[in-house]
Every structure is written in structure tokens, then in C-alpha cells.
Amino acid sequence: MNIQVMPEHKLSSVAPLKPYNVEKKEVELILVKDQNGVQYTNSSIIETPSPRRCPALSARDVDRETWGKKLDFLLSVIGFAVDLANVWRFPYLCYKNGGGAFLIPYTLFLFIAGMPLFYMELALGQYNRQGAATVWRICPVFKGVGYTVILIALYVGFYYNVIIAWSLYYLFSSCSSELPWLHCTNKWNSPNCTDPRFINGSVLGNGSYAKYKLTPAAEFYERGVLHSHESKGIHDLGAPRWELILCLVVVVFILYFSLWKGVKSSGKVVYVTATMPYLVLFVLLIRGITLPGALNGIREYLSIDLQVLKKPSVWIEAATQIFYSLGAGFGVLIAFASYNKFDNNCYRDALLTSTVNCVTSFFSGFAIFSVLGYMAQKHGVGIKDVATEGAGLVFIIYPEAISTLPLSTLWAIIFFIMLLTLGIDSSMGGMEAVITGLSDDFKILKRNRKLFTFATVFGTFLIALLCITNGGIYIFTLLDNYAAGTSILFGVLIEAIGVSWFYGVDRFSEDIERMMGFKPGLYWRLCWKFVSPAFLLFVVIASIVSSSGLKYDDYVFPGWANVVGWSIAMSSMLCVPFYAIYKFLSVPGSFKERIAYCVTPEHEHHLVAEGNVRQFKLKHWLAI
């Protein structure tokens, strides 16, 4: 096979080269071996002696495992993107913001921003075959954003695993003849605990059933699981609870043995964790629609109120939800795609997986609201009185509804298995982003993958211990609000600008053409260059403007807790300017040359010495 030099903007430091009619090179040797179902590729480009050596074509070996099967990759992406938020957040947002009318802004943002960003990250990872940090060889000054998303993924692991531990605790608690949140006769119940059969509209007054904290289900969560009644606030944490420590240990072990061998192991785990939620959701839906009042709940879920579209908050929530739902910006999609074969059709994958994710969100609403309709009828209240989101939905309202059904133990076990699997593969994705991102950057970590994986998951376990103390819910709320809030939006905004403007959307399109044989259409290029960055800027500004002091129920966090929260957020965001300054100071040359080295792909640095810097030409910035 003849290997030839390509034009400056088409040469990849890792991708196989296309024949091109310029100077000829020797040979490209590609060795493919199969080990335990995982393919490894090793290729090198060997130059013939030349009086003028081109730095971009120095000998380079690439040795990277690939997914054993295409389905491993697809299920891993779907498993990561389809998480707890699809069940506990989207249905409530849809109901609260005009029912079916909410789908208008949601679908709009899916097509103009969600899918383009999803596609961009998959293509970026697959072409460069690197994690979130080292992928920025294409524009070195932006490497800091890689560290930003890796840090954010790590921070999320600190508290996300706690939700899985709660689910596991509920699963173990469900393995009894009578569910522990059915009556008020348990040791954790307060004297004011009220049997749900005696709760109706007159008892609630102006309050809602979802906020009523004296039901057996609410007290099991607040007093039996969290023990938050034993804490006065975030300043009064107490010791970790041993039952939740054991659950957290189980979660950590599951994560470690799912990740320790890379995609060879995680690619098989997702066959269970990514498919189980769909089976359970279907079963819960069939059971739900047979309950009295179920159709009323579904009718409320789908009711269309176009007047709410006049409210800016509806559009902001739709934009935020589509972004978080697809999971762009955590470095996970880049990491997963980096293990694809070079010619994989990531365009089709992006359309398929993002569509599956959004359809799942919509579908889960039927399973949720059929049960909420049943609860509303049972207590003689409106849907608005039982509708809620987050932990209150999946750990209080839904379990209480299940406890009233025949074979309640079976239904509870099925439901919490679904929560467990929804959480596990999403957590696996976040951990893989950290492991792949840092392993590709620091080869010593790559050589010791198993040890590094253990250190990562064990590190998240140690921090998570703070979240399972008596006051742990306050630490959890703090991390949930600040660790991946404005910071992740900021990270993806910088990522989109770096790829579309500094690297160049035309060059990025040519990279995709080299992989799949066709260029992205004008629609995708316009979205990458203009629409997606504008969308992200809008969401970042909305996030900052709408932020307020932190609260958990009636507890208002002290000022210092908000300072700590913003410090956590800033610790990841500051990676961007700090690394940019470091890179500028570490490269040689004049001010202009340093700028050139910072924004020029590493394999084209020889062009800086020749004065041929693409980013210094107007044509680069106008190209689409």
C-alpha cells in the first residue's frame, strides 16, 4: 500500500491515511489480532529517507483496543444516556410545562443542538482515537476543557453512586413479606406518622400530598434511609451509616469489575444494564394502565397547553433537559467513540442513540403518570398534588403506590432493579471517561489500568461516605447542584467553539469524510458553527441568572455552603484558562508564534516555522 503526504488540513496524527498524488512513502503495516473477542490494531507509518523531514509524519504506533461488537458500543452509549433523569425528571417537566406542548421546544432543541453536539462528540472521539484531554491535539490550547469535563465526571461519581446505593438498600428492604414503608409501626417512624388511608384533601389543606412528610413511605426515606432527622444541617453530618456503607461497597465492586478490563468487560455488562430498564418499564406500564385512575394520569401527562410556551422558563427548562438528557460534555461519548473502528458510521449511531434516549424519556412518562393517576384517585386529590420529580418520586411516591398493590414485594423488587441498572451503566460511563481521559494522557496509568481503575472507584467511594451520613443529604444536594451545573454547560460551550471555530468546521467535516466517505450536510455544519454555540451560550447565561441560594425542603443552606459549591464548580472551569496560560508560556517563539503553536494541531507545528498558519487567515474563520 502506497502512503502519501496529504494537504496540511487533512493529515491526522492517528488516522490511517488516504492515497493522494504527492510524495510517496514506504508502507503501512496493519496487524489485527483477536483476543477474547476484542480486536486490537497496531499500525505504523515508515518514512523513506528524505533530506527534508516532515514532523507530522514521524513514526507513530497506535495500539488501541476496539469494541468486540458494534452492539457493545451502542448499548454502552444508550445505557449511559438513559439514566435516572429519564424516569424521575422528564415526565414531571413535561407535565408541569404544558404537557404535550413541552415537546415542541424539547424536540426543537433536540434537532438544532442536542443531536449536533452528540454527533460532534462521537466523531471527535472516533477520528482521533483519544480520550477527552488528548483529543485536543487538534488545538492544544483547548486541552484544559478536557480536564474540565474529566473533573466534572469525577465529581458526579462522588454523589451519583449514592443514588445507586439507595436503590440497592431499597431492593434489599423489599425482600420481605411486607414492605417496610407500608405501616407506621417501625422503629424509625415518628409519633405523627399518618396512615395513607386517612390522608385526603381535607387533611392536606393547601399543601400537596407529594410534599407531605408524615406518610410511612416518606418517613422510611427521610428517617429510615437518610436519617436526616438526626442532623441539624450541613454543619452537622455525623458518622456514615453502616447499612449504606455496605450498599456503597457493593456498588463500587460492581463498577470496578465492570471497568477493570476496559471495553472488553464493560461492553458485556451493558447487555444486562442497558436492556433491563426497557423490559421493566414495559412491565410497569402494563400494570400501571390497569389501575383505577391511570387514564386520568396519562391524560394530564399528555394534555396540551400552548399558553405556557409564552413563558421563558419553559424554553430554558427544555433546553437544559435536552442537554443533560443526552449526556454531552462529560467526556463519555468521546471516550466510548475512541474505541470504535475508524470507519464506523458514527453519524447513524448519533441519530439512533439520541432518538432512543428521547423516546425513552417520553415513554417512561406513561409508566409514571399511570401510577400517579392511581395515587390521586386513591386519595381524592388532583394529579398536581401527587406529581413530583427526583428522589421524592422514585423513593417515596412510587414505592408507596407499589405497596398498595397485590404482589407488592414482587413489584418493588422489579422497580428497584430497574433503578439499579439505570444508575450502574450511567456511572460506568462517567468512570470510563475519567479512566480513558487520564490514561491516554499519562501512559503510566494506561500500563496499570486495573490499579488506576481501582484507585478511581475507591476514591469516589471515600468522598461518597460524606453523602451517607445523617446530614449526607445536604452534601448530596450541594454536589448535585454545583458539581455538574453551570460548569458542564461552560465546558461544552468551549468545546463547541474549539472544534467549530479554532480547529475549523470545514476541517472537522473533512475528518468525518475520511472516516465514512461522505461529508456532513450543510445543516450539521451550520449547527456546529453557529446554532449549537449560541444555544449553549443561552443555556449558560440562563443557568447563571436563574441560580439562587441552595435549599433542601425547608432547610436553607448557609452562605458558606454556597461559596463551597461555587468553588467546586470553578475548580473545574478554571482548568480552561489555567491550561491556556500554561500552554502559551511553555511553547517557544515570539508572541505571534506562541499563539500559532497554541491553536495549530500538533502534527502541523512544522507549518508554524514556515509561517503557514491556517488560523491567521480570514478564509479559515469564514469557512463552513
C-alpha positions as CSV (number, residue, x, y, z in Angstrom):
1,M,0.0,0.0,0.0
2,N,1.5,3.3,-1.0
3,I,1.3,6.0,1.6
4,Q,1.5,9.6,0.6
5,V,1.5,13.1,2.2
6,M,-1.8,14.9,2.3
7,P,-2.6,18.6,2.4
8,E,-1.9,20.2,5.7
9,H,-5.5,20.3,6.8
10,K,-6.2,16.7,6.1
11,L,-3.4,14.9,7.9
12,S,-4.4,13.1,11.1
13,S,-1.8,12.1,13.7
14,V,-3.6,8.9,14.4
15,A,-5.9,8.1,11.5
16,P,-5.0,5.9,8.6
17,L,-4.0,7.9,5.5
18,K,-5.7,8.0,2.2
19,P,-3.8,7.7,-1.1
20,Y,-3.0,11.1,-2.5
21,N,-0.9,12.1,-5.5
22,V,2.1,13.6,-3.9
23,E,5.4,12.3,-2.5
24,K,5.3,8.5,-1.9
25,K,6.2,6.7,1.3
26,E,7.1,3.1,2.1
27,V,4.4,1.0,3.6
28,E,1.7,1.0,6.3
29,L,1.6,-2.3,8.2
30,I,-1.6,-3.1,10.0
31,L,-1.7,-6.0,12.4
32,V,-5.1,-7.1,13.6
33,K,-5.3,-9.7,16.4
34,D,-8.3,-11.0,18.2
35,Q,-8.1,-11.7,21.9
36,N,-11.1,-12.8,23.9
37,G,-13.4,-11.2,21.4
38,V,-11.7,-7.8,21.5
39,Q,-9.8,-6.6,18.4
40,Y,-6.5,-4.7,18.7
41,T,-5.0,-2.7,15.9
42,N,-1.4,-1.7,15.5
43,S,-0.3,0.4,12.6
44,S,2.8,2.4,11.8
45,I,3.9,4.7,9.0
46,I,7.6,4.3,8.0
47,E,9.2,7.0,6.1
48,T,11.8,6.7,3.4
49,P,14.9,8.7,4.0
50,S,14.3,12.2,2.9
51,P,16.5,15.3,3.1
52,R,13.6,17.3,4.4
53,R,11.9,15.5,7.3
54,C,8.2,16.4,7.9
55,P,7.5,16.4,11.7
56,A,3.9,15.4,11.0
57,L,5.0,12.0,9.5
58,S,7.3,10.8,12.3
59,A,6.9,7.1,13.0
60,R,3.9,6.6,15.2
61,D,2.4,3.4,16.6
62,V,-1.2,3.2,17.6
63,D,-2.2,0.3,19.8
64,R,-5.8,0.6,21.0
65,E,-8.5,-1.9,21.7
66,T,-11.8,-1.7,19.9
67,W,-15.3,-2.8,20.9
68,G,-15.8,-6.6,20.4
69,K,-19.1,-5.9,18.6
70,K,-20.9,-2.9,17.3
71,L,-23.8,-3.6,19.7
72,D,-21.4,-3.3,22.7
73,F,-20.8,0.3,21.7
74,L,-24.5,1.2,21.0
75,L,-25.7,-0.3,24.3
76,S,-22.9,1.4,26.2
77,V,-23.9,4.8,24.8
78,I,-27.7,4.2,25.3
79,G,-27.0,2.9,28.8
80,F,-25.0,6.0,29.7
81,A,-27.5,8.5,28.2
82,V,-30.6,6.8,29.5
83,D,-30.3,7.3,33.2
84,L,-32.4,8.1,36.3
85,A,-33.3,11.5,35.0
86,N,-35.2,10.0,32.1
87,V,-37.6,8.5,34.7
88,W,-37.6,10.9,37.6
89,R,-37.3,14.3,35.8
90,F,-38.6,14.4,32.2
91,P,-42.1,13.2,32.9
92,Y,-42.6,15.8,35.6
93,L,-41.1,18.6,33.5
94,C,-43.4,17.6,30.6
95,Y,-46.5,17.6,32.8
96,K,-45.5,20.9,34.6
97,N,-44.7,22.8,31.4
98,G,-47.8,22.3,29.3
99,G,-47.9,18.5,28.8
100,G,-47.6,17.8,25.1
101,A,-46.8,21.4,24.4
102,F,-43.5,20.9,26.2
103,L,-42.5,18.5,23.4
104,I,-42.3,21.5,20.9
105,P,-39.3,23.3,22.5
106,Y,-37.9,19.9,23.6
107,T,-37.9,18.5,20.1
108,L,-36.7,21.8,18.6
109,F,-33.6,21.8,20.8
110,L,-33.0,18.2,20.2
111,F,-32.6,18.8,16.4
112,I,-30.8,22.1,16.5
113,A,-28.4,21.4,19.4
114,G,-28.8,18.0,21.1
115,M,-28.1,15.8,18.1
116,P,-25.4,18.0,16.6
117,L,-23.4,18.1,19.8
118,F,-24.0,14.3,20.2
119,Y,-22.7,13.7,16.7
120,M,-19.8,16.1,17.1
121,E,-18.5,14.3,20.2
122,L,-18.8,10.8,18.7
123,A,-17.0,11.9,15.5
124,L,-14.3,13.7,17.5
125,G,-13.5,10.7,19.7
126,Q,-13.7,8.2,16.8
127,Y,-11.4,10.1,14.4
128,N,-8.7,11.0,16.9
129,R,-9.0,7.7,19.0
130,Q,-8.2,9.6,22.2
131,G,-9.9,10.5,25.4
132,A,-11.3,13.9,26.4
133,A,-7.9,15.5,27.2
134,T,-5.6,14.2,24.5
135,V,-8.2,14.6,21.8
136,W,-7.2,18.3,21.9
137,R,-4.0,17.6,20.0
138,I,-6.2,19.2,17.2
139,C,-6.0,22.5,19.1
140,P,-3.6,22.3,22.1
141,V,-4.7,25.5,23.8
142,F,-8.1,23.9,24.5
143,K,-6.8,20.8,26.3
144,G,-7.9,22.4,29.6
145,V,-11.5,21.8,28.6
146,G,-10.6,18.1,28.5
147,Y,-9.5,18.3,32.1
148,T,-12.7,20.2,32.9
149,V,-15.0,17.5,31.7
150,I,-12.9,14.8,33.3
151,L,-13.0,16.6,36.7
152,I,-16.8,17.0,36.3
153,A,-17.3,13.3,35.5
154,L,-15.3,12.5,38.6
155,Y,-17.3,14.9,40.8
156,V,-20.5,13.4,39.6
157,G,-19.3,10.0,40.7
158,F,-18.9,11.3,44.2
159,Y,-22.7,11.5,44.6
160,Y,-24.3,9.6,41.7
161,N,-23.1,6.3,43.2
162,V,-25.0,7.2,46.4
163,I,-28.3,7.1,44.5
164,I,-27.4,3.6,43.3
165,A,-26.6,2.7,46.9
166,W,-30.1,4.0,48.0
167,S,-31.7,1.9,45.2
168,L,-29.8,-1.2,46.4
169,Y,-30.9,-0.5,50.0
170,Y,-34.5,-0.3,48.9
171,L,-34.0,-3.5,46.9
172,F,-32.8,-5.4,49.9
173,S,-35.5,-3.9,52.0
174,S,-38.1,-5.1,49.5
175,C,-37.1,-8.7,50.0
176,S,-39.6,-9.2,52.8
177,S,-43.2,-10.5,53.2
178,E,-44.3,-7.0,53.9
179,L,-42.8,-3.8,52.6
180,P,-41.3,-1.7,55.4
181,W,-42.8,1.5,54.2
182,L,-46.4,0.2,54.4
183,H,-47.2,1.0,58.1
184,C,-46.3,3.4,60.8
185,T,-45.2,0.7,63.3
186,N,-41.5,0.7,62.5
187,K,-38.7,1.9,64.9
188,W,-37.9,4.9,62.6
189,N,-41.5,6.2,62.5
190,S,-42.3,9.4,64.3
191,P,-45.4,9.7,66.6
192,N,-47.0,11.9,64.0
193,C,-46.8,9.3,61.2
194,T,-50.1,9.0,59.4
195,D,-51.6,6.0,57.6
196,P,-52.1,7.0,54.0
197,R,-55.7,5.7,54.1
198,F,-56.6,8.6,56.3
199,I,-55.0,11.2,54.2
200,N,-57.2,13.2,51.8
201,G,-57.7,16.7,50.5
202,S,-59.0,18.0,53.8
203,V,-56.0,16.7,55.8
204,L,-53.6,18.2,53.3
205,G,-55.2,21.7,53.3
206,N,-53.2,23.9,50.9
207,G,-50.3,21.5,50.8
208,S,-49.7,18.7,48.3
209,Y,-49.5,15.0,49.0
210,A,-46.1,14.8,47.4
211,K,-44.7,17.2,50.0
212,Y,-46.4,15.6,52.9
213,K,-43.6,14.2,55.1
214,L,-45.6,12.1,57.6
215,T,-46.6,9.1,55.4
216,P,-44.9,5.8,56.1
217,A,-43.1,5.9,52.7
218,A,-41.8,9.5,53.3
219,E,-40.6,8.6,56.8
220,F,-38.9,5.4,55.6
221,Y,-36.9,7.5,53.1
222,E,-36.2,10.5,55.4
223,R,-35.8,8.7,58.7
224,G,-35.2,5.1,57.9
225,V,-32.7,5.5,55.0
226,L,-31.3,9.1,55.2
227,H,-31.7,9.6,59.0
228,S,-31.8,13.3,58.1
229,H,-33.9,14.0,61.3
230,E,-30.8,13.4,63.3
231,S,-28.9,16.2,61.6
232,K,-29.4,20.0,62.1
233,G,-27.9,20.9,58.7
234,I,-24.8,20.6,56.6
235,H,-22.6,21.6,59.6
236,D,-23.8,18.5,61.5
237,L,-23.0,15.4,59.4
238,G,-22.4,12.6,61.9
239,A,-20.9,9.2,61.0
240,P,-21.7,7.2,57.9
241,R,-24.4,4.7,58.3
242,W,-23.1,1.1,58.1
243,E,-26.1,-0.2,56.1
244,L,-25.4,2.3,53.3
245,I,-21.7,1.7,53.6
246,L,-22.3,-1.9,52.7
247,C,-24.5,-0.9,49.8
248,L,-21.9,1.5,48.5
249,V,-19.2,-1.2,48.8
250,V,-21.3,-3.4,46.6
251,V,-21.8,-0.6,44.0
252,V,-18.1,0.1,44.0
253,F,-17.3,-3.6,43.4
254,I,-19.8,-3.8,40.6
255,L,-18.2,-0.7,38.9
256,Y,-14.7,-2.0,39.4
257,F,-15.2,-5.4,37.9
258,S,-17.3,-3.9,35.1
259,L,-14.5,-1.5,34.1
260,W,-11.1,-3.1,35.1
261,K,-10.6,-4.7,31.7
262,G,-11.8,-1.7,29.6
263,V,-14.4,-2.1,27.0
264,K,-13.8,-5.9,27.0
265,S,-15.6,-6.1,30.3
266,S,-17.9,-3.1,30.3
267,G,-19.1,-3.9,26.8
268,K,-20.6,-7.1,28.1
269,V,-22.2,-5.7,31.3
270,V,-24.4,-3.3,29.3
271,Y,-26.2,-6.2,27.7
272,V,-28.0,-6.5,31.0
273,T,-27.9,-3.0,32.5
274,A,-28.9,-1.2,29.2
275,T,-31.7,-3.6,28.3
276,M,-33.3,-4.4,31.7
277,P,-34.8,-0.9,32.2
278,Y,-36.8,-1.2,28.9
279,L,-38.2,-4.6,30.0
280,V,-39.1,-3.3,33.4
281,L,-40.7,-0.1,32.1
282,F,-42.8,-2.1,29.7
283,V,-44.0,-4.4,32.6
284,L,-44.7,-1.4,34.9
285,L,-46.6,0.3,32.1
286,I,-48.8,-2.7,31.5
287,R,-49.5,-3.0,35.3
288,G,-50.0,0.8,35.6
289,I,-52.6,1.2,32.9
290,T,-54.8,-1.5,34.6
291,L,-55.0,0.6,37.8
292,P,-58.1,2.8,38.5
293,G,-57.4,6.4,37.7
294,A,-54.5,5.5,35.4
295,L,-56.1,7.1,32.3
296,N,-56.6,10.4,34.2
297,G,-52.9,10.5,35.0
298,I,-51.9,9.8,31.4
299,R,-54.5,12.4,30.2
300,E,-52.9,15.0,32.4
301,Y,-49.4,14.0,31.2
302,L,-50.4,14.5,27.6
303,S,-52.7,17.5,27.9
304,I,-51.6,20.3,25.7
305,D,-51.5,23.9,27.0
306,L,-49.9,26.1,24.3
307,Q,-50.1,29.2,26.5
308,V,-47.2,28.0,28.7
309,L,-44.9,28.4,25.6
310,K,-45.1,32.2,26.3
311,K,-43.1,31.7,29.5
312,P,-39.2,31.9,29.0
313,S,-38.8,29.3,31.9
314,V,-40.4,26.6,29.7
315,W,-37.8,27.1,27.0
316,I,-35.0,27.3,29.4
317,E,-36.1,24.0,31.1
318,A,-36.5,22.3,27.7
319,A,-33.0,23.4,26.6
320,T,-31.4,22.3,29.9
321,Q,-33.2,19.0,29.9
322,I,-32.3,18.0,26.3
323,F,-28.6,18.8,27.1
324,Y,-28.4,16.8,30.3
325,S,-30.6,14.0,28.9
326,L,-28.2,13.3,26.1
327,G,-25.1,13.5,28.3
328,A,-22.9,15.5,26.0
329,G,-19.9,17.2,27.7
330,F,-19.0,14.6,30.3
331,G,-16.2,13.2,28.0
332,V,-18.1,9.8,28.0
333,L,-19.2,9.9,24.3
334,I,-15.6,10.9,23.3
335,A,-14.2,8.0,25.3
336,F,-16.7,5.4,24.1
337,A,-16.3,6.5,20.4
338,S,-12.5,6.4,20.7
339,Y,-12.7,2.6,20.9
340,N,-14.7,2.4,17.6
341,K,-13.2,1.2,14.3
342,F,-12.0,4.1,12.2
343,D,-14.7,3.6,9.5
344,N,-17.6,3.1,11.9
345,N,-20.7,5.1,10.8
346,C,-20.9,7.4,13.9
347,Y,-23.5,9.6,12.1
348,R,-26.0,6.8,12.1
349,D,-25.1,5.9,15.7
350,A,-25.7,9.5,16.8
351,L,-29.1,9.7,15.2
352,L,-30.1,6.3,16.6
353,T,-28.9,6.6,20.2
354,S,-30.1,10.2,20.7
355,T,-33.5,9.3,19.4
356,V,-33.7,6.2,21.6
357,N,-32.8,8.3,24.6
358,C,-35.5,10.9,24.0
359,V,-38.2,8.3,23.1
360,T,-37.4,6.5,26.4
361,S,-37.9,9.7,28.3
362,F,-41.3,10.2,26.7
363,F,-42.3,6.5,27.1
364,S,-41.3,6.4,30.8
365,G,-43.9,9.2,31.4
366,F,-46.7,6.8,30.7
367,A,-45.4,4.3,33.3
368,I,-45.0,7.1,35.9
369,F,-48.3,9.0,35.3
370,S,-50.5,6.0,35.1
371,V,-49.4,5.2,38.7
372,L,-49.7,8.9,39.7
373,G,-53.3,8.9,38.4
374,Y,-54.0,5.9,40.6
375,M,-52.5,7.6,43.6
376,A,-54.5,10.8,43.0
377,Q,-57.8,8.9,42.8
378,K,-57.0,6.8,45.8
379,H,-56.5,9.9,48.0
380,G,-59.1,12.0,46.3
381,V,-56.7,14.7,45.2
382,G,-55.6,16.2,41.9
383,I,-52.7,15.0,39.8
384,K,-50.8,18.1,40.8
385,D,-50.9,17.1,44.4
386,V,-49.0,13.8,43.8
387,A,-46.8,14.8,40.9
388,T,-43.2,15.4,41.8
389,E,-39.7,14.8,40.5
390,G,-36.4,13.4,41.7
391,A,-35.9,11.3,44.7
392,G,-39.4,12.1,46.0
393,L,-40.9,10.4,43.0
394,V,-38.8,7.2,42.9
395,F,-38.2,6.7,46.6
396,I,-41.5,7.9,48.1
397,I,-44.5,8.3,45.8
398,Y,-43.9,5.3,43.5
399,P,-42.9,2.9,46.3
400,E,-46.0,3.9,48.3
401,A,-48.2,3.2,45.2
402,I,-46.5,-0.2,44.7
403,S,-47.1,-1.1,48.4
404,T,-50.8,-1.0,47.9
405,L,-50.8,-3.5,45.0
406,P,-51.2,-7.3,45.2
407,L,-47.8,-9.0,45.0
408,S,-46.3,-5.7,46.2
409,T,-43.0,-7.3,47.1
410,L,-42.5,-8.5,43.5
411,W,-43.4,-5.2,42.0
412,A,-41.0,-3.4,44.4
413,I,-38.1,-5.7,43.5
414,I,-38.7,-5.2,39.8
415,F,-38.9,-1.4,40.2
416,F,-35.7,-1.1,42.2
417,I,-33.8,-3.5,39.9
418,M,-34.7,-1.0,37.1
419,L,-33.3,1.9,39.2
420,L,-30.2,-0.1,39.9
421,T,-29.5,-0.9,36.3
422,L,-30.3,2.7,35.1
423,G,-27.7,4.0,37.6
424,I,-25.0,1.4,37.1
425,D,-24.3,1.9,33.4
426,S,-24.5,5.7,33.6
427,S,-22.0,5.6,36.4
428,M,-19.8,3.2,34.4
429,G,-19.8,5.8,31.6
430,G,-18.7,8.6,33.8
431,M,-15.9,6.5,35.3
432,E,-14.8,5.3,31.9
433,A,-14.5,9.0,30.8
434,V,-12.1,9.6,33.7
435,I,-10.1,6.5,33.2
436,T,-9.8,6.8,29.4
437,G,-9.2,10.5,29.5
438,L,-6.3,10.3,32.0
439,S,-4.9,7.0,30.8
440,D,-4.5,8.4,27.3
441,D,-2.7,11.4,28.7
442,F,-0.4,9.6,31.2
443,K,0.9,6.4,29.8
444,I,1.9,5.0,33.2
445,L,-1.8,4.9,34.1
446,K,-2.6,3.1,30.8
447,R,0.0,0.5,31.7
448,N,-1.6,0.0,35.1
449,R,-5.2,0.2,34.1
450,K,-6.5,-2.2,36.7
451,L,-4.8,-0.4,39.6
452,F,-5.8,3.0,38.3
453,T,-9.4,1.8,37.9
454,F,-9.4,0.6,41.5
455,A,-8.0,4.0,42.7
456,T,-10.6,5.9,40.8
457,V,-13.7,4.0,42.1
458,F,-12.2,3.7,45.6
459,G,-11.6,7.5,45.6
460,T,-15.3,8.1,44.7
461,F,-16.3,5.7,47.5
462,L,-14.3,7.7,50.1
463,I,-16.0,11.0,49.1
464,A,-19.4,9.4,48.8
465,L,-19.1,8.4,52.5
466,L,-19.9,12.1,53.3
467,C,-23.2,11.6,51.5
468,I,-24.4,8.7,53.6
469,T,-24.0,10.3,57.0
470,N,-27.0,11.7,58.9
471,G,-26.5,15.0,57.2
472,G,-25.3,13.5,54.0
473,I,-28.4,14.6,52.0
474,Y,-27.1,18.2,52.4
475,I,-23.7,17.2,50.9
476,F,-25.5,15.3,48.2
477,T,-27.7,18.3,47.3
478,L,-24.7,20.6,47.3
479,L,-22.8,18.4,44.8
480,D,-25.8,17.8,42.7
481,N,-26.4,21.5,42.2
482,Y,-22.8,22.7,41.7
483,A,-20.6,19.8,40.5
484,A,-22.2,19.5,37.1
485,G,-24.4,22.5,36.7
486,T,-23.1,25.7,35.1
487,S,-19.6,24.1,34.8
488,I,-20.6,21.4,32.4
489,L,-22.5,23.9,30.3
490,F,-19.5,26.1,30.2
491,G,-17.3,23.1,29.3
492,V,-19.3,22.1,26.3
493,L,-19.6,25.7,25.1
494,I,-15.8,25.9,25.0
495,E,-15.6,22.5,23.4
496,A,-18.0,23.5,20.6
497,I,-16.1,26.8,20.0
498,G,-12.8,24.9,19.9
499,V,-13.9,22.4,17.4
500,S,-16.1,24.5,15.1
501,W,-14.1,27.8,15.1
502,F,-10.5,27.2,16.0
503,Y,-10.0,23.7,14.6
504,G,-12.4,24.6,11.8
505,V,-15.8,23.1,10.9
506,D,-14.6,22.5,7.4
507,R,-11.6,20.6,8.5
508,F,-13.7,18.6,11.0
509,S,-16.1,17.8,8.2
510,E,-13.2,16.5,6.1
511,D,-12.1,14.3,9.0
512,I,-15.6,12.8,9.0
513,E,-15.4,12.3,5.3
514,R,-12.2,10.3,5.7
515,M,-13.9,8.0,8.2
516,M,-17.2,7.4,6.5
517,G,-16.8,8.5,2.9
518,F,-19.2,11.5,3.0
519,K,-19.2,15.0,4.4
520,P,-21.8,16.2,6.9
521,G,-24.5,18.2,5.2
522,L,-24.8,22.0,5.4
523,Y,-27.4,21.6,8.2
524,W,-24.9,20.0,10.6
525,R,-22.1,22.4,9.7
526,L,-24.3,25.4,10.4
527,C,-25.5,23.9,13.7
528,W,-21.9,23.2,14.8
529,K,-20.6,26.6,13.9
530,F,-23.5,28.9,14.8
531,V,-26.6,27.3,16.3
532,S,-25.0,25.0,18.9
533,P,-22.6,27.6,20.4
534,A,-25.4,30.1,20.5
535,F,-27.7,27.6,22.2
536,L,-25.0,26.7,24.8
537,L,-24.3,30.4,25.5
538,F,-28.1,30.9,26.0
539,V,-28.2,28.0,28.5
540,V,-25.1,29.1,30.3
541,I,-26.5,32.6,30.8
542,A,-29.9,31.3,31.8
543,S,-28.2,28.9,34.3
544,I,-26.3,31.8,35.9
545,V,-29.2,34.2,36.0
546,S,-31.6,31.6,37.5
547,S,-29.2,30.4,40.2
548,S,-30.2,31.3,43.7
549,G,-29.3,30.3,47.3
550,L,-29.4,26.5,47.8
551,K,-32.3,24.9,49.6
552,Y,-33.4,21.4,50.6
553,D,-37.1,21.3,51.5
554,D,-37.4,24.0,54.2
555,Y,-33.7,24.0,55.1
556,V,-31.8,27.0,53.7
557,F,-28.1,26.4,53.2
558,P,-25.8,28.9,54.9
559,G,-23.8,31.3,52.8
560,W,-20.5,29.5,53.2
561,A,-22.1,26.3,51.7
562,N,-22.9,28.3,48.5
563,V,-19.3,29.5,48.4
564,V,-18.1,26.0,48.7
565,G,-20.4,24.9,45.9
566,W,-19.3,27.7,43.6
567,S,-15.7,26.8,44.5
568,I,-16.3,23.2,43.3
569,A,-17.8,24.5,40.1
570,M,-14.9,26.9,39.5
571,S,-12.3,24.3,40.2
572,S,-13.2,22.5,37.0
573,M,-14.0,25.6,34.9
574,L,-10.6,27.2,35.8
575,C,-8.8,24.4,34.0
576,V,-9.6,26.1,30.7
577,P,-7.9,29.5,31.3
578,F,-5.1,28.0,33.5
579,Y,-4.1,25.4,30.9
580,A,-4.3,28.0,28.1
581,I,-1.9,30.3,30.0
582,Y,0.4,27.3,30.8
583,K,0.5,26.3,27.1
584,F,1.2,29.8,25.9
585,L,4.1,30.2,28.3
586,S,5.5,26.7,27.6
587,V,5.9,27.0,23.8
588,P,8.9,28.8,22.2
589,G,8.9,31.8,19.9
590,S,7.6,35.3,19.7
591,F,4.1,36.3,20.9
592,K,2.6,35.6,17.5
593,E,4.4,32.2,17.1
594,R,3.2,31.1,20.6
595,I,-0.3,31.9,19.6
596,A,0.2,29.9,16.4
597,Y,1.6,26.9,18.3
598,C,-1.4,27.0,20.7
599,V,-4.1,26.9,18.0
600,T,-2.4,24.7,15.4
601,P,-2.8,20.9,15.6
602,E,0.3,19.3,17.0
603,H,1.1,17.3,13.8
604,E,1.2,20.6,11.9
605,H,3.5,22.5,14.1
606,H,6.2,22.4,11.4
607,L,3.9,24.8,9.4
608,V,4.3,27.4,12.1
609,A,8.0,27.7,11.4
610,E,7.2,28.1,7.7
611,G,4.7,30.9,8.5
612,N,1.8,28.9,7.1
613,V,-0.7,29.3,9.9
614,R,-4.2,28.5,8.8
615,Q,-5.9,30.3,11.8
616,F,-4.2,33.6,10.8
617,K,-6.1,33.6,7.5
618,L,-9.6,35.1,7.1
619,K,-10.6,32.1,5.0
620,H,-10.3,29.8,8.0
621,W,-12.8,31.8,10.0
622,L,-15.3,32.2,7.2
623,A,-15.2,28.5,6.1
624,I,-18.3,26.3,6.7
